[in-house]
Amino acid sequence: MSKRKGAKRQRIKAEIEARKISKVGGPRSKLAARAAPSPLEPVMPYRAGKRVLVLGDGDLSWSRALAALRGATRDGGAGIAATSYDSYEEALRKYGDIFATNVEQLKATGASVVFGVDATKVNFYSELSEWRGSCSYVVFNFPHAAAGLKDERENAQLHQRLIRDYLSAAVPMLVQTPGPGNQPKPGAAGGGLERLKSGEVHVTLRKGRPYCTWGVSALADSLPGLKFAREVPFAPELYPGYTHRRTRGVAETRPDASETARANEAVTKGEGSVTHCFTLAR
């Protein structure tokens, strides 16, 4: 047999196999595959109907943007608890009048707003007791201790403790209820708890140094009941009106007030930012 005929037969055989696979998958499968989002594509998962607890939200602009996305009606913020580490007075000093505006507009949408909340102790606040065990998402974007440590190793250890304590405190706030299609079967071992649909804990950080030295994805390894699930890119443009703020604030009396105009460049430049997602371990 000549090489040319052999190659032709191999090509025909490959085409026949390809047609078989296409028939098995069908048009619906091909359309679904075409429509499936890339695992690296930024998404906005915090849809209306899901309870979202937001921690450490600086001037509350991210929470305000989220409320707007979830509905332009008065109840667009229903199901959102927006918190600030600072007291109202301190946040107003740091971030100026825009903070007061964000607070007013969040409350107008039906969102809960709580001040003076430490993310590492969130499960102990009486003001958030009704949110305990009911959150689909607990979110902490760009946590920072603002300690000013120059030593990279000490800085990494400090932030590892901060984020680990946050993850631990967030677990009791997550919902643990049967989801659609996950109802436990009668007589299932453990009441079918292993099939419960639970919430997620999210923490967003910039990529690159020094943040990559914090080893965030591995922090859940030492926490019982929690596991790392995935990373997704964080895109500020998905939240119109969101303005990234540093822990130190941008009040007009500060020399760094000029950063306000291009604040989101801090989280998009270089390698950008990523959200680390954690779920309950079964």
QUIHUVEN-V322849 format. One record per residue. N is the residue number from 0. PHI is phi in whole degrees, 0 to 359 (NA if undefined). D_CENTER is the distance of its C-alpha to the mean C-alpha in whole Angstrom. Layout:
BEGIN
n=N phi=PHI d_center=D_CENTER
n=N phi=PHI d_center=D_CENTER
END
This chain:
BEGIN
n=0 phi=NA d_center=61
n=1 phi=288 d_center=60
n=2 phi=298 d_center=57
n=3 phi=295 d_center=57
n=4 phi=295 d_center=57
n=5 phi=297 d_center=55
n=6 phi=294 d_center=52
n=7 phi=295 d_center=53
n=8 phi=298 d_center=52
n=9 phi=298 d_center=49
n=10 phi=293 d_center=48
n=11 phi=297 d_center=49
n=12 phi=297 d_center=48
n=13 phi=296 d_center=44
n=14 phi=293 d_center=44
n=15 phi=297 d_center=45
n=16 phi=297 d_center=43
n=17 phi=297 d_center=40
n=18 phi=293 d_center=41
n=19 phi=299 d_center=41
n=20 phi=297 d_center=38
n=21 phi=297 d_center=37
n=22 phi=293 d_center=39
n=23 phi=296 d_center=37
n=24 phi=288 d_center=34
n=25 phi=75 d_center=35
n=26 phi=302 d_center=34
n=27 phi=297 d_center=31
n=28 phi=296 d_center=30
n=29 phi=293 d_center=30
n=30 phi=294 d_center=28
n=31 phi=296 d_center=25
n=32 phi=295 d_center=25
n=33 phi=292 d_center=26
n=34 phi=274 d_center=23
n=35 phi=297 d_center=20
n=36 phi=289 d_center=17
n=37 phi=294 d_center=17
n=38 phi=298 d_center=15
n=39 phi=258 d_center=14
n=40 phi=276 d_center=14
n=41 phi=296 d_center=11
n=42 phi=224 d_center=10
n=43 phi=249 d_center=9
n=44 phi=273 d_center=8
n=45 phi=274 d_center=8
n=46 phi=286 d_center=12
n=47 phi=301 d_center=15
n=48 phi=97 d_center=16
n=49 phi=256 d_center=13
n=50 phi=280 d_center=13
n=51 phi=235 d_center=10
n=52 phi=255 d_center=11
n=53 phi=254 d_center=9
n=54 phi=245 d_center=11
n=55 phi=59 d_center=13
n=56 phi=268 d_center=13
n=57 phi=41 d_center=16
n=58 phi=270 d_center=18
n=59 phi=69 d_center=15
n=60 phi=289 d_center=15
n=61 phi=291 d_center=12
n=62 phi=297 d_center=12
n=63 phi=297 d_center=15
n=64 phi=297 d_center=14
n=65 phi=296 d_center=12
n=66 phi=299 d_center=15
n=67 phi=294 d_center=17
n=68 phi=293 d_center=15
n=69 phi=281 d_center=15
n=70 phi=154 d_center=19
n=71 phi=278 d_center=22
n=72 phi=279 d_center=24
n=73 phi=299 d_center=24
n=74 phi=265 d_center=22
n=75 phi=298 d_center=19
n=76 phi=265 d_center=17
n=77 phi=301 d_center=18
n=78 phi=91 d_center=16
n=79 phi=241 d_center=14
n=80 phi=247 d_center=14
n=81 phi=258 d_center=14
n=82 phi=234 d_center=15
n=83 phi=234 d_center=17
n=84 phi=293 d_center=18
n=85 phi=278 d_center=21
n=86 phi=290 d_center=24
n=87 phi=302 d_center=24
n=88 phi=296 d_center=27
n=89 phi=292 d_center=26
n=90 phi=295 d_center=23
n=91 phi=296 d_center=25
n=92 phi=294 d_center=27
n=93 phi=287 d_center=25
n=94 phi=248 d_center=23
n=95 phi=80 d_center=26
n=96 phi=297 d_center=27
n=97 phi=298 d_center=24
n=98 phi=297 d_center=22
n=99 phi=299 d_center=25
n=100 phi=296 d_center=24
n=101 phi=298 d_center=20
n=102 phi=299 d_center=21
n=103 phi=300 d_center=24
n=104 phi=289 d_center=22
n=105 phi=296 d_center=19
n=106 phi=297 d_center=22
n=107 phi=294 d_center=24
n=108 phi=275 d_center=21
n=109 phi=100 d_center=21
n=110 phi=283 d_center=18
n=111 phi=271 d_center=19
n=112 phi=233 d_center=19
n=113 phi=230 d_center=19
n=114 phi=252 d_center=21
n=115 phi=69 d_center=21
n=116 phi=256 d_center=18
n=117 phi=272 d_center=18
n=118 phi=300 d_center=14
n=119 phi=279 d_center=17
n=120 phi=228 d_center=19
n=121 phi=300 d_center=17
n=122 phi=284 d_center=18
n=123 phi=254 d_center=22
n=124 phi=278 d_center=22
n=125 phi=296 d_center=24
n=126 phi=296 d_center=22
n=127 phi=246 d_center=19
n=128 phi=300 d_center=22
n=129 phi=288 d_center=21
n=130 phi=267 d_center=17
n=131 phi=295 d_center=18
n=132 phi=72 d_center=18
n=133 phi=229 d_center=17
n=134 phi=270 d_center=13
n=135 phi=284 d_center=11
n=136 phi=219 d_center=8
n=137 phi=243 d_center=8
n=138 phi=235 d_center=5
n=139 phi=227 d_center=7
n=140 phi=268 d_center=7
n=141 phi=56 d_center=10
n=142 phi=297 d_center=12
n=143 phi=207 d_center=16
n=144 phi=280 d_center=19
n=145 phi=53 d_center=21
n=146 phi=271 d_center=24
n=147 phi=71 d_center=26
n=148 phi=287 d_center=26
n=149 phi=271 d_center=28
n=150 phi=287 d_center=28
n=151 phi=297 d_center=25
n=152 phi=291 d_center=26
n=153 phi=295 d_center=26
n=154 phi=297 d_center=23
n=155 phi=296 d_center=21
n=156 phi=297 d_center=22
n=157 phi=298 d_center=21
n=158 phi=285 d_center=18
n=159 phi=297 d_center=18
n=160 phi=295 d_center=19
n=161 phi=301 d_center=17
n=162 phi=288 d_center=14
n=163 phi=298 d_center=16
n=164 phi=294 d_center=17
n=165 phi=297 d_center=13
n=166 phi=302 d_center=12
n=167 phi=296 d_center=16
n=168 phi=289 d_center=16
n=169 phi=283 d_center=13
n=170 phi=305 d_center=14
n=171 phi=294 d_center=17
n=172 phi=276 d_center=15
n=173 phi=282 d_center=14
n=174 phi=287 d_center=16
n=175 phi=222 d_center=18
n=176 phi=236 d_center=20
n=177 phi=299 d_center=22
n=178 phi=263 d_center=20
n=179 phi=305 d_center=23
n=180 phi=80 d_center=25
n=181 phi=238 d_center=24
n=182 phi=294 d_center=26
n=183 phi=296 d_center=28
n=184 phi=285 d_center=32
n=185 phi=304 d_center=35
n=186 phi=81 d_center=36
n=187 phi=294 d_center=33
n=188 phi=300 d_center=32
n=189 phi=70 d_center=30
n=190 phi=68 d_center=30
n=191 phi=78 d_center=28
n=192 phi=299 d_center=25
n=193 phi=292 d_center=24
n=194 phi=252 d_center=23
n=195 phi=290 d_center=21
n=196 phi=266 d_center=17
n=197 phi=243 d_center=15
n=198 phi=277 d_center=11
n=199 phi=228 d_center=8
n=200 phi=251 d_center=7
n=201 phi=242 d_center=4
n=202 phi=222 d_center=6
n=203 phi=252 d_center=6
n=204 phi=218 d_center=10
n=205 phi=291 d_center=13
n=206 phi=271 d_center=15
n=207 phi=85 d_center=18
n=208 phi=282 d_center=20
n=209 phi=272 d_center=20
n=210 phi=295 d_center=16
n=211 phi=292 d_center=17
n=212 phi=277 d_center=20
n=213 phi=279 d_center=17
n=214 phi=59 d_center=17
n=215 phi=300 d_center=13
n=216 phi=299 d_center=13
n=217 phi=267 d_center=17
n=218 phi=294 d_center=16
n=219 phi=289 d_center=15
n=220 phi=300 d_center=19
n=221 phi=263 d_center=21
n=222 phi=248 d_center=19
n=223 phi=295 d_center=21
n=224 phi=90 d_center=19
n=225 phi=227 d_center=15
n=226 phi=217 d_center=15
n=227 phi=286 d_center=13
n=228 phi=252 d_center=12
n=229 phi=189 d_center=11
n=230 phi=239 d_center=9
n=231 phi=226 d_center=8
n=232 phi=298 d_center=10
n=233 phi=258 d_center=8
n=234 phi=238 d_center=11
n=235 phi=303 d_center=12
n=236 phi=294 d_center=15
n=237 phi=287 d_center=12
n=238 phi=235 d_center=12
n=239 phi=305 d_center=16
n=240 phi=101 d_center=17
n=241 phi=285 d_center=14
n=242 phi=229 d_center=16
n=243 phi=296 d_center=15
n=244 phi=236 d_center=17
n=245 phi=279 d_center=18
n=246 phi=301 d_center=19
n=247 phi=286 d_center=22
n=248 phi=92 d_center=22
n=249 phi=223 d_center=24
n=250 phi=302 d_center=27
n=251 phi=298 d_center=30
n=252 phi=280 d_center=32
n=253 phi=268 d_center=30
n=254 phi=292 d_center=31
n=255 phi=263 d_center=28
n=256 phi=298 d_center=27
n=257 phi=294 d_center=28
n=258 phi=289 d_center=24
n=259 phi=304 d_center=23
n=260 phi=298 d_center=25
n=261 phi=232 d_center=22
n=262 phi=300 d_center=20
n=263 phi=286 d_center=17
n=264 phi=297 d_center=19
n=265 phi=296 d_center=18
n=266 phi=250 d_center=14
n=267 phi=246 d_center=16
n=268 phi=290 d_center=19
n=269 phi=65 d_center=20
n=270 phi=276 d_center=18
n=271 phi=80 d_center=15
n=272 phi=229 d_center=11
n=273 phi=217 d_center=9
n=274 phi=259 d_center=5
n=275 phi=269 d_center=7
n=276 phi=249 d_center=6
n=277 phi=237 d_center=9
n=278 phi=232 d_center=12
n=279 phi=290 d_center=15
n=280 phi=271 d_center=18
n=281 phi=249 d_center=21
END
